[in-house]
Amino acid sequence: MAGKLENRRVLLTGVSRGVGLAVAKAFLKEGAEVLGSARDPGRLEEARVRLNALAPGQFSAMAADLADPKAPQLLADAARERWGALDILMNNAGVMLSHKVDFESEHPGTLERSLEINLLAPLRLSLACLPLLRRGREPRILQVGSGAGDFASIGTTGIPSYRLSKWALHGLTLQLAAQLAPDIAVNAFDPGWVKTDLGGPDAPGSVVESAAGALALATLPMNETGKFYKNGKRISF
């Protein structure tokens, strides 16, 4: 029986660990072909070996530092060389650089770096991939948002740079959804507080649960766009 993502072509950032690695496994099991990127070449190679063992021939990897404005076009070029088109772009890579309670306590440059990776990199990569997505099958952009950056949470203290960067990413999701409809669906999902390098060892959730949420988002009807989901259910931005 064909998988839910049979022959879908996926570009996935932040693939070497955590939520990204779990999503790659879930997508590959459902028949997708995945081009994954990460900043650390050594860790990316470890992921490549594991994922190729899971689904031989379906996964390829490219090291890229998304803080480099040239990286998005290089990734788009790699996807073009492999497939000539793209069905799913998942902007998963993200950073939480500080756990301080307010901006005053954070190191200088924390907000700028957070916005660079959590907002500008997804925007640049989305724009670079638009020609490929327009040639894809039911093309969509998936953004990894956060409950820390929803409207109910943005006025609270703690992790201010991370919180603001994810709030901005939610806004980008709404903007792109409006601009690209009906040709390309753009949605965000909250992976939850899960045990990763970012979430920490005390987080209550697992990356397997996050991957299930990503799969649900990747298989929504195309008329579902500009929405925020968690665990397969729509939530409020």
N, C-alpha and C positions, 0 to 999 in steps of 0.2 A: 504494500500500500504506500502511495506517495506521501511524503512528509508535507507538513503545512507550508514549508518554504522551499519546496522542491525547485531546484535550478534558479532560485533567486540569488542575485549578485549583491553582496553586502560589503560595504566599507565600514569598518568598526575601529574606532580609536580607543586607546587605553586597554588593549587586549591582553596584556601580559600578566595581569593579576586581578584579583577581586571580582567586581561585578562584570567587568569586560571579559575576563577569561570564562566566567560562568555563562555569559550570554553567547560567546563564541561556541562553547560546547553545545548549548541548547539549540542554536541555529543550525550548526552542522548536523546534529542528530535529526533535524527536520528537513535535511536535504539541501540547505543553502551552500553556496560557495562564498567564502569569506576572505577578504583581504584585510588583515589586521595590522595596526600600527601601535607602537609604543616608543617611548623616549630611550629606554635602556636597552642597548642591543643584546647584552648578555641575557637579561631576563626575557626579552622577546624571543631569543633563540630557544630557550627552555620551553616557552609556550608553544612555539612552532613545532617542536618535536612531539610534545604531548598531543597537540591538536591534529597533527598529521597521522599519528597512531590511531586516533579516534576516527578520522575520516580521511583516508589517503587520497591525495590529489585535490581535495576541496579547500584547503587552507594555504594561503601564502602570507608572507610577512614583509613589512618594510619599516625600518626604524625611522622615526621622525620626531623632531622636537617642535611641538605646535606653537611654542613661543616665537619661533622663527617665521616671519611673515611669508617666506618662500615655501614652507613645508606644505601648506594646503594644495598648491598647484602641483607639487611633486607627487603627492598622494593621488590627486585626480589623474595625473598623467599615468601613474602606475595602474590605476583602475581602467583607464582607457586602453592601455596596452594589453591588459589581460582580457577584457571583455568587450570593450567598445561602447558599453552602456552600463548603467547602474540602477538597481531597483531599490536598495535601501542604504541610506547613509545614517549611521548611528554615532552621534557625537557624545561619546561616553567619557572620554578623558577629562579629568577635573582635579583640582587641588583644594585642600584646606590647609592654609599655611599658618594659621594661628588659632588658638583656642581662647584668646584674650576676651575680656568682657566688653571692651569698647575700643573705638578707633584710637583714642588717646594712648592706650596701652600697647597697641600693635607696633611692630617695627616699621620704620618708614619704608614705603614701597610695597607693603603687603597688599593693599587694595589694588594698586596698579598691576601687580603680578597676578592677583586673583582674577581680575577682569581680563587680562591678556589670555589666560588659559580657559577660563570658564565661560567667557562671553565672546571675545574677539576671535579666538580660534574656531569655535563653532560657526560663527558668521562667515569667516574667510573660507572655511572648508565647504560650507553649504554653497556659497557663491561659485567656488571653483568647480563644484560637482554638478551645477545646474544643467549644463549641456548634456552630461551623461545621464542624469536623472530623466531628462525630457525624452531620452531614447529608451528608457527603461519600461518595465511592466509593472503597472500600478505603483509608480514611484512614490517614495515617502522619505521624510527626514524625521528621525527620532532623536529627541533631546533628553539627556539625563538631567532632570531637574532635581528639586529637593523640597521636602516639606519645610525645611529651615528658611526657604525663601518664598513661601506663600504669603498671601496678603495678611492672613491672621497672625503670622509670625514675624513679619518684617519690622514691626514696631517694638519687638522685644530685644533685650540685651544678649550679649554673647555671640561669638564668632561673627563679628560684624562684616568683615570683608567677604567671607564665604557667603553669608546670608544675602548681602547686597548683590553679589555676582550672580547668584542663582535667581534672585528676583529679576534681575536684568535679563537673564537667559529665558525666563518665562515670558517676559515682554517681547524678546526676539522671536520666540515661538509664535506668539499671536501675530506679530507683524509679518513674518514669513508666510504664515498660513493664509493671511488675507491677501498677500501679494501673489502667491503662487497658485491659489485655488482657481479652477478645479483640477488643474493638471498634476499638482504634487501635493500630497497630504503632509502636514507638519504637525506633530504632536509631541508632548513631553510626558515623562513618567517619573514618579518618585520611587526610587529603588528601596526606600525605607532605611532605617538605621540598622545596618548589617555589619557583621564581623569582617572588616577589611582593614588594610593599613590606615585608611581614612576614618572608618567608623570606630576602630578600636576593638579590643578583645571583649569588652563588656556589652557590646551591642546585642540586642535580643534576636535580631533576624539573621538569616543566612543568604548567601549570594545565590543559592539555588532558587529561593523564593523570588529574589530580584529578577533572575533570568526568566522565570515563568511570567512575571509582569511584563518584561520586555517582549517576550514572544506574543503575549496577548496584544500588545500595542502594535507589533509588526504585522498582525493579521486582522486589524480592524478594517471595516469597509472603507473604501476610498473617500466617501462623503463625510467621514469623521475627521475633521481637521481643526486645528486651533484648540485642542482639548488637553487636559491634564489628567493622567491616570495613575492609579496605584493598585497593584494586585488585580489588574484586569477590570477595575471599576473606576468610573469617572469621579474625580474630586475637583474641588475649587482651586483656582490659581491663588 
